[in-house]
Structure formats: C-alpha cells, structure tokens
Amino acid sequence: MTNHEIKIAFEEYTSLKELNTTDQNLCLEAVNAMANSHSPYSKFRVGAALQLKSGKIIHGSNQENVAYPSGLCAERVALFHWGATYPNDPIESIAITAHTDGFELLKPVTPCGSCLQVLAEYERKQDKPIRVILYCIDGLTWITSGIENFLPFLFFEDRLT
C-alpha cells in the first residue's frame, strides 16, 4: 500500500480593497453579471466574469428553468460564450460571486463539479491555468491558480482526442 496526500493552495483576502485593481474590477463585473440571473425558483443569484488576455470581459449569470435540470450555472454560461466567440483569446481569470435574499453568505461560493470540469477542459485547451477568484460580497475572497486546486482528480482521457 502507498499513501498519498493532496494539498491545495489558495490566497484568502478579508476585503476587496486588498486585491489589485484588475481583480477588484473583475469581482465587481461578476456582481454586475448577477443582474441578469434568471433564478425565480432558488432565488440564488450567481454571477461570473471572465477576464481575457486581450482585456475583454465576458459575463455569465445562472439561468434556471422550471424543467429542472434544463438551466445552466453562471460559470458555464460565461465559459461557453467564450468558447463560441473568443476561443483564441485566452482566459486569464474568472471571478464568481453569489447573493440570495434568503440568508447571508458568509464565505465564497465554489463552482459545482460540472463547472469545474468545463474549466478544466478550457484550461487544457488553452494550455494555461485559469486564475479563479471566489468573491463573497462584503466577505472573504479566495484566489487560486488552476482547477486542480478544486478538482485534483480531473477526468481526462488522452485517447479520446
């Protein structure tokens, strides 16, 4: 038997003001993206903003549907928009935030497994890690580089390519 240990690394900030200007702006863009959330069932609004190498910012918000699971998470809305329109302009960072009137969020919200897998696919496609900024409005911000910090056992099968 062999024991293995997996460690993750992330930075934690207690205030948005601690981040550099680019990261602050991207977090605020994610907040703005929540305005287009269609979440009449969960009342849980999520916004995502991608910063591309060119400086372009792409927004995404969660889109629910009464015929669950026909909706889509904010992260995948933004990522699929990037893949369909700007695939040659690498993603530098993604900022993700959420809000609900039902309760106070005390820590950042992390992407679901499906969103992490899509992020991993696009990291692989662009052969470059994506910085992930998880922003809790009026709370903590977590920043990490690379999806493996969230999903260390990524699904990839090189023979499928």
C-alpha positions as CSV (number, residue, x, y, z in Angstrom):
1,M,0.0,0.0,0.0
2,T,1.1,3.6,-0.7
3,N,-0.4,6.6,1.0
4,H,-0.7,9.8,-1.0
5,E,-1.5,13.3,0.1
6,I,-3.1,16.0,-2.0
7,K,-2.6,19.7,-0.9
8,I,-4.3,22.7,-2.4
9,A,-3.2,26.3,-2.3
10,F,-5.2,29.5,-2.3
11,E,-4.9,33.0,-1.1
12,E,-7.5,34.5,1.3
13,Y,-8.4,38.2,1.5
14,T,-10.6,39.8,4.0
15,S,-11.5,42.8,2.0
16,L,-11.9,43.5,-1.7
17,K,-9.6,46.5,-1.2
18,E,-6.7,44.1,-0.6
19,L,-6.9,42.9,-4.2
20,N,-5.1,44.6,-7.1
21,T,-7.3,46.9,-9.3
22,T,-7.7,44.3,-12.0
23,D,-9.0,41.7,-9.6
24,Q,-11.3,44.2,-7.8
25,N,-12.8,45.2,-11.1
26,L,-13.4,41.6,-12.2
27,C,-15.2,40.9,-8.9
28,L,-17.4,43.9,-9.5
29,E,-18.1,42.7,-13.0
30,A,-19.2,39.4,-11.5
31,V,-21.6,41.3,-9.2
32,N,-22.9,43.2,-12.3
33,A,-23.4,39.9,-14.1
34,M,-25.8,38.8,-11.3
35,A,-28.3,41.4,-12.6
36,N,-29.1,39.1,-15.5
37,S,-29.6,36.0,-13.3
38,H,-32.8,34.1,-14.0
39,S,-33.3,32.4,-10.7
40,P,-37.0,32.6,-9.8
41,Y,-37.0,29.2,-8.2
42,S,-33.9,29.1,-6.0
43,K,-33.7,32.9,-5.6
44,F,-29.9,32.2,-5.5
45,R,-28.2,34.6,-8.0
46,V,-24.8,33.8,-9.3
47,G,-22.6,36.0,-11.5
48,A,-19.3,35.2,-13.3
49,A,-16.9,37.4,-15.2
50,L,-14.1,36.2,-17.4
51,Q,-11.0,38.4,-18.0
52,L,-9.4,37.5,-21.3
53,K,-5.8,38.2,-22.3
54,S,-7.0,41.0,-24.7
55,G,-8.7,42.7,-21.7
56,K,-12.2,41.8,-22.9
57,I,-14.6,40.8,-20.1
58,I,-17.3,38.2,-20.6
59,H,-20.3,37.9,-18.3
60,G,-22.4,35.0,-17.3
61,S,-25.2,34.5,-14.8
62,N,-27.2,31.5,-13.7
63,Q,-30.2,30.6,-15.8
64,E,-32.8,28.4,-14.2
65,N,-35.7,26.6,-15.9
66,V,-38.9,25.2,-14.5
67,A,-37.9,21.9,-16.3
68,Y,-35.0,21.2,-14.0
69,P,-32.1,20.5,-14.9
70,S,-32.5,22.5,-18.1
71,G,-30.8,25.5,-16.5
72,L,-27.2,26.4,-16.5
73,C,-24.7,27.8,-14.0
74,A,-23.2,31.3,-14.4
75,E,-19.7,29.9,-14.9
76,R,-20.7,27.7,-17.8
77,V,-22.8,30.4,-19.4
78,A,-19.7,32.6,-19.5
79,L,-17.3,29.8,-20.4
80,F,-19.5,28.5,-23.3
81,H,-19.9,32.1,-24.6
82,W,-16.1,32.4,-24.6
83,G,-15.7,29.0,-26.4
84,A,-18.2,30.0,-29.0
85,T,-17.0,33.6,-29.7
86,Y,-13.4,34.1,-28.4
87,P,-11.6,30.7,-28.3
88,N,-8.3,32.2,-29.4
89,D,-8.2,34.9,-26.7
90,P,-7.0,33.0,-23.6
91,I,-8.9,33.3,-20.3
92,E,-6.7,34.9,-17.6
93,S,-9.1,34.8,-14.7
94,I,-12.7,34.1,-13.7
95,A,-14.4,35.9,-10.8
96,I,-17.5,34.2,-9.3
97,T,-19.9,35.7,-6.8
98,A,-23.4,35.0,-5.5
99,H,-26.2,36.5,-3.5
100,T,-29.5,35.5,-2.0
101,D,-32.1,37.4,0.0
102,G,-32.9,34.2,1.9
103,F,-29.8,34.2,4.1
104,E,-26.4,35.8,4.4
105,L,-23.5,34.3,2.6
106,L,-20.5,34.2,4.9
107,K,-17.9,32.7,2.6
108,P,-17.3,32.5,-1.1
109,V,-19.4,30.1,-3.2
110,T,-17.4,27.5,-5.1
111,P,-18.2,26.2,-8.6
112,C,-20.1,22.9,-8.9
113,G,-18.3,19.8,-10.3
114,S,-19.7,20.3,-13.8
115,C,-18.4,23.8,-13.9
116,L,-15.0,22.7,-12.6
117,Q,-14.8,20.1,-15.3
118,V,-15.6,22.7,-18.0
119,L,-13.0,25.0,-16.6
120,A,-10.5,22.1,-16.7
121,E,-11.3,21.4,-20.3
122,Y,-10.7,25.0,-21.3
123,E,-7.5,25.2,-19.2
124,R,-6.3,22.2,-21.2
125,K,-7.5,23.7,-24.5
126,Q,-5.5,26.9,-23.9
127,D,-2.6,25.0,-22.2
128,K,-2.6,27.6,-19.3
129,P,-4.1,27.6,-15.8
130,I,-7.1,29.9,-15.1
131,R,-7.0,32.0,-12.0
132,V,-10.2,31.6,-10.1
133,I,-11.4,34.4,-7.8
134,L,-14.2,33.5,-5.5
135,Y,-15.7,36.7,-4.1
136,C,-18.1,36.8,-1.2
137,I,-19.8,40.3,-1.2
138,D,-18.8,42.1,2.0
139,G,-16.8,39.0,3.0
140,L,-13.8,36.8,2.1
141,T,-12.2,36.4,-1.3
142,W,-10.3,33.3,-2.2
143,I,-7.9,33.2,-5.2
144,T,-6.2,30.1,-6.6
145,S,-4.5,29.3,-9.9
146,G,-5.6,26.2,-11.7
147,I,-8.6,24.0,-11.4
148,E,-6.6,21.1,-9.9
149,N,-6.8,23.0,-6.6
150,F,-10.5,22.3,-6.6
151,L,-10.7,19.0,-8.5
152,P,-7.4,17.1,-8.1
153,F,-8.7,14.0,-9.9
154,L,-9.8,15.6,-13.2
155,F,-11.4,13.4,-15.8
156,F,-9.2,13.4,-18.9
157,E,-8.6,10.5,-21.3
158,D,-6.0,11.4,-23.9
159,R,-7.1,8.6,-26.2
160,L,-10.4,10.4,-26.7
161,T,-8.7,13.2,-28.6
